[in-house]
Amino acid sequence: MVCAFCAQGIEKRLGKMPATQAVFVDLKKRVVAVEAKPGQKLDNKLITAEITDAGYDVTRLESVSQTVEQIKAETRDKK
């Protein structure tokens, strides 16, 4: 991912998944954060498939307790 268009494509694809509440892409860090809707569980295989089908590699998946908004705030604070 190297441009805002790339980020928007990933956000759009992952945002259409039924369990997705929010998506955030940080181009500089090459990180994609996906937050599940309350009571829903995200499918890591489906997330990986969506990203790879869009033409990008997934190098690592990690579950964290932060919301997408918290991750965005941390990114803004570190600038």
C-alpha positions in Angstrom: 0.0 0.0 0.0 1.6 3.2 -1.1 -1.2 5.7 -1.6 -4.5 7.0 -0.3 -6.4 5.2 -3.1 -4.9 1.9 -1.9 -6.0 2.6 1.6 -9.5 3.5 0.5 -9.8 0.2 -1.4 -8.8 -1.8 1.6 -11.1 0.2 3.9 -14.0 -0.3 1.5 -13.5 -4.0 1.0 -13.1 -4.8 4.7 -15.9 -2.3 5.7 -18.4 -4.4 3.6 -17.8 -7.5 5.7 -20.9 -8.2 7.9 -19.0 -8.3 11.2 -17.0 -5.1 10.6 -17.8 -1.9 12.5 -14.7 0.2 11.6 -11.6 0.0 9.5 -8.4 2.2 9.6 -5.4 2.0 7.3 -2.1 3.6 8.3 0.0 3.9 5.1 3.2 5.0 6.8 3.2 2.0 9.2 1.5 -0.3 6.6 -1.1 -1.4 9.2 -4.7 -2.2 8.8 -7.0 -2.1 11.9 -10.4 -3.8 11.8 -12.9 -3.5 14.6 -15.8 -5.9 15.0 -19.4 -4.9 15.7 -20.5 -5.6 19.3 -21.2 -9.3 19.7 -19.5 -10.1 16.4 -16.3 -11.9 15.7 -13.9 -11.2 12.9 -12.7 -14.0 10.6 -8.9 -13.7 10.2 -9.0 -15.9 7.1 -11.6 -13.8 5.5 -9.7 -10.6 6.3 -6.5 -12.1 4.8 -8.4 -13.2 1.7 -9.9 -9.7 1.2 -6.5 -8.0 1.5 -4.7 -10.6 -0.7 -7.5 -10.5 -3.3 -7.0 -6.7 -3.5 -3.3 -7.4 -4.4 -1.6 -6.9 -1.1 0.4 -9.2 1.2 -0.5 -9.9 4.8 2.6 -10.4 6.9 1.0 -10.7 10.3 -2.4 -10.7 12.0 -2.7 -9.6 15.6 -5.7 -9.2 17.9 -5.7 -6.2 20.2 -8.2 -4.8 22.7 -8.1 -1.2 21.3 -10.8 0.3 19.2 -10.1 1.7 15.7 -10.6 5.2 17.2 -8.0 4.5 19.9 -5.6 3.4 17.3 -6.2 6.5 15.1 -5.7 8.7 18.2 -2.3 7.0 18.9 -1.3 7.5 15.3 -2.2 11.2 15.5 -0.4 11.7 18.8 2.9 10.2 17.5 3.1 12.6 14.6 
